[in-house]
Amino acid sequence: MPNEHVCRQGEAWDQIARELLSGELQMGDVLALNVDEQDALLLSGETRVAVPEQTNVGRVRTLPPWERL
């Protein structure tokens, strides 16, 4: 079941994916749930869009060798 997000004026699809999901690469998942709004580059304020549920997969950050010291 997707969640619902109320957009701010001028918010873009990649911003929604970055803030609510794991990053901009998830923008396709957000667009797939909002077929009627796909033609909008920037969303108007108070627009309701569906956002997929985020899985609890944590990010693993490894340090480059020069920062491991």
CORMOLIN-V521689 format. One record per residue. RES is the residue in three letters. D_LAST is the distance of its C-alpha to the last C-alpha in Angstrom with 2 decimals. Layout:
BEGIN
res/d_last
RES/D_LAST
RES/D_LAST
END
This chain:
BEGIN
res/d_last
MET/44.64
PRO/43.00
ASN/42.14
GLU/43.76
HIS/42.15
VAL/44.18
CYS/43.07
ARG/42.82
GLN/44.82
GLY/43.15
GLU/40.46
ALA/39.50
TRP/38.82
ASP/35.19
GLN/34.59
ILE/36.14
ALA/33.98
ARG/30.74
GLU/31.72
LEU/33.35
LEU/31.74
SER/28.40
GLY/28.70
GLU/31.09
LEU/31.43
GLN/33.52
MET/36.14
GLY/38.42
ASP/38.63
VAL/39.74
LEU/42.25
ALA/43.68
LEU/44.71
ASN/46.30
VAL/48.64
ASP/51.10
GLU/48.58
GLN/46.83
ASP/48.76
ALA/47.28
LEU/44.37
LEU/43.96
LEU/45.30
SER/47.73
GLY/47.22
GLU/48.19
THR/47.94
ARG/47.09
VAL/44.93
ALA/43.89
VAL/40.20
PRO/39.15
GLU/37.73
GLN/33.98
THR/32.67
ASN/30.08
VAL/27.43
GLY/24.08
ARG/21.54
VAL/18.51
ARG/15.57
THR/12.84
LEU/9.79
PRO/9.80
PRO/7.60
TRP/6.58
GLU/5.56
ARG/3.81
LEU/0.00
END
